[in-house]
Amino acid sequence: MASKSPVYNVIAVPIEKIEPNTYNPNAVAPPEMKLLYDSIKQDGYTMPIVCYYDEVKDTYIIVDGFHRYRVMKDYPDIYKREGGKIPVSVIDKSLDNRMASTIRHNRARGSHDVDLMSNIVKELHELGRSDAWISKHLGMDRDEILRLKQITGLAALFKDVEFGEAWKPVEDENYVAKPKVDCKEIG
């Protein structure tokens, strides 16, 4: 049986039952937030936010659409007009796959905060995801993943990285490095 896209099952969810995720690295500048507000004011919500339903807490955790959610939270006129409900498309994925979904949605639209993005890579690594998985699911090349890992400074992130042998530590504690060029030769 062919899968059906979640967007065909949009539901109206009270905003009080919706929570932001803890990992979204996307940031929107104030002028763009104002533009988003103007867009929602003029056109209404034309796209649902994407959430994961947490049955234990009976809440919807945002995967994509945090800023559309913020507009309703920050603007009483939008809240009132929409009856305090926001359109939600629900996906059922594990945390690592929700993180990947968030990044794919964001990267398809705009930019990321580098520090937050490096934390995502760190968290995915801690969840047991390989660089190959991160590359495939987040659309990153190896160099980008390596740079983001370097930002976190967590040595464990580099356990699978092969390093060249540009230098080798000297094990003889009495060893004194000698200059390659004699100072008399410089003249």
C-alpha positions as CSV (number, residue, x, y, z in Angstrom):
1,M,0.0,0.0,0.0
2,A,1.4,3.4,-0.9
3,S,2.1,5.8,1.9
4,K,-0.1,8.8,2.3
5,S,1.6,12.2,3.0
6,P,0.8,13.6,6.5
7,V,-0.5,16.9,4.9
8,Y,-3.7,15.1,3.9
9,N,-4.6,14.7,7.6
10,V,-4.2,18.3,8.9
11,I,-5.8,18.8,12.3
12,A,-6.6,22.0,14.3
13,V,-4.7,21.8,17.6
14,P,-5.1,24.3,20.5
15,I,-1.8,26.2,20.7
16,E,-1.6,25.4,24.5
17,K,-1.0,21.7,23.5
18,I,2.0,22.6,21.3
19,E,5.6,22.7,22.4
20,P,8.7,23.9,20.6
21,N,11.4,21.2,20.2
22,T,14.7,21.7,22.0
23,Y,17.1,21.5,19.0
24,N,15.9,23.8,16.2
25,P,18.9,25.7,14.9
26,N,16.9,28.0,12.6
27,A,16.7,31.7,13.4
28,V,14.6,34.4,11.8
29,A,15.5,38.0,12.0
30,P,12.9,40.5,13.3
31,P,12.1,42.0,9.9
32,E,11.4,38.5,8.5
33,M,9.3,37.7,11.6
34,K,7.2,40.9,10.9
35,L,6.9,39.8,7.3
36,L,5.7,36.3,8.5
37,Y,3.1,38.0,10.7
38,D,1.9,40.2,7.8
39,S,1.7,37.1,5.6
40,I,-0.4,35.2,8.2
41,K,-2.5,38.3,8.9
42,Q,-3.3,38.8,5.2
43,D,-3.4,35.2,3.9
44,G,-4.1,33.1,7.0
45,Y,-2.1,30.0,7.7
46,T,-1.5,28.5,4.3
47,M,0.8,25.7,5.6
48,P,0.4,23.6,8.7
49,I,3.2,23.3,11.2
50,V,4.7,19.8,11.4
51,C,4.6,18.1,14.8
52,Y,5.2,14.8,16.6
53,Y,2.5,13.7,19.0
54,D,3.7,12.7,22.4
55,E,1.0,10.4,23.8
56,V,2.5,10.3,27.3
57,K,2.4,14.1,27.7
58,D,-0.6,14.6,25.4
59,T,1.3,17.4,23.6
60,Y,2.5,18.1,20.0
61,I,6.2,18.8,19.7
62,I,7.1,21.0,16.8
63,V,9.3,19.5,14.1
64,D,8.9,22.4,11.6
65,G,7.0,25.6,11.8
66,F,8.2,27.1,15.0
67,H,8.0,30.7,13.7
68,R,4.5,30.2,12.4
69,Y,3.7,29.0,16.0
70,R,5.5,32.0,17.5
71,V,3.3,34.4,15.4
72,M,0.2,33.0,17.1
73,K,1.8,33.1,20.5
74,D,3.0,36.7,20.0
75,Y,0.1,38.3,18.2
76,P,-3.3,38.3,20.0
77,D,-5.1,39.3,16.8
78,I,-3.9,36.1,15.1
79,Y,-4.7,34.0,18.2
80,K,-8.3,35.4,18.3
81,R,-8.9,35.1,14.6
82,E,-7.8,31.5,14.6
83,G,-9.7,30.6,17.8
84,G,-6.4,29.7,19.5
85,K,-5.9,26.7,17.1
86,I,-3.1,26.1,14.6
87,P,-3.1,23.7,11.7
88,V,-0.9,20.7,12.4
89,S,0.4,17.9,10.2
90,V,1.5,15.0,12.4
91,I,4.5,12.7,11.7
92,D,5.5,9.7,13.8
93,K,9.2,9.4,13.9
94,S,12.0,8.8,16.4
95,L,13.9,11.7,17.9
96,D,16.9,11.3,15.5
97,N,14.6,11.2,12.5
98,R,12.6,14.2,13.8
99,M,15.9,16.1,14.1
100,A,16.8,15.2,10.5
101,S,13.3,16.3,9.3
102,T,13.7,19.6,11.1
103,I,17.1,20.2,9.4
104,R,15.8,19.2,6.0
105,H,12.9,21.5,6.3
106,N,15.1,24.4,7.4
107,R,17.9,23.8,4.9
108,A,15.4,23.8,2.1
109,R,14.3,27.3,3.1
110,G,17.2,29.2,4.7
111,S,20.1,29.4,7.0
112,H,21.1,28.0,10.4
113,D,22.8,29.2,13.5
114,V,26.2,27.4,13.3
115,D,26.5,26.8,17.1
116,L,23.0,25.2,17.3
117,M,23.7,23.2,14.1
118,S,26.9,21.8,15.7
119,N,24.9,20.8,18.7
120,I,22.5,18.9,16.5
121,V,25.5,17.0,15.0
122,K,26.7,16.3,18.5
123,E,23.3,15.1,19.7
124,L,22.9,12.8,16.7
125,H,26.3,11.4,17.3
126,E,25.4,10.8,21.0
127,L,22.2,9.0,19.7
128,G,24.5,6.6,17.8
129,R,24.2,8.1,14.3
130,S,27.3,7.8,12.1
131,D,28.7,10.6,9.9
132,A,27.3,8.7,6.9
133,W,23.8,8.7,8.4
134,I,24.1,12.4,9.2
135,S,25.4,13.2,5.7
136,K,22.6,11.3,4.1
137,H,19.7,12.5,6.2
138,L,20.8,16.2,6.8
139,G,22.3,16.8,3.3
140,M,25.8,17.6,4.5
141,D,29.2,16.7,3.1
142,R,31.9,15.2,5.3
143,D,33.8,18.5,5.5
144,E,30.8,20.3,6.9
145,I,30.2,17.6,9.5
146,L,33.8,17.7,10.5
147,R,33.7,21.6,10.9
148,L,30.5,21.4,13.0
149,K,32.1,18.7,15.2
150,Q,35.2,20.9,15.6
151,I,33.0,23.7,17.0
152,T,31.7,21.5,19.8
153,G,35.2,20.5,20.8
154,L,34.0,17.1,21.9
155,A,36.8,14.6,21.3
156,A,34.4,11.6,21.2
157,L,33.0,13.0,18.0
158,F,36.3,12.3,16.3
159,K,36.8,8.7,17.3
160,D,36.0,7.4,13.7
161,V,38.0,10.1,11.9
162,E,41.2,9.0,10.3
163,F,44.0,11.5,10.7
164,G,47.2,11.7,8.6
165,E,50.6,11.2,10.0
166,A,52.0,14.7,9.5
167,W,53.7,14.4,12.9
168,K,54.4,11.8,15.4
169,P,55.0,12.5,19.1
170,V,58.5,11.9,20.3
171,E,58.6,9.3,23.1
172,D,62.2,10.0,24.3
173,E,62.0,12.5,27.2
174,N,65.7,13.4,26.8
175,Y,65.2,14.2,23.1
176,V,65.9,17.9,22.2
177,A,64.8,19.0,18.8
178,K,67.6,20.4,16.7
179,P,67.1,23.1,14.1
180,K,67.1,22.0,10.5
181,V,69.1,25.0,9.5
182,D,72.3,26.1,11.2
183,C,72.2,29.8,12.2
184,K,75.7,30.3,10.8
185,E,74.5,29.2,7.4
186,I,71.9,32.0,7.3
187,G,74.7,34.5,7.4
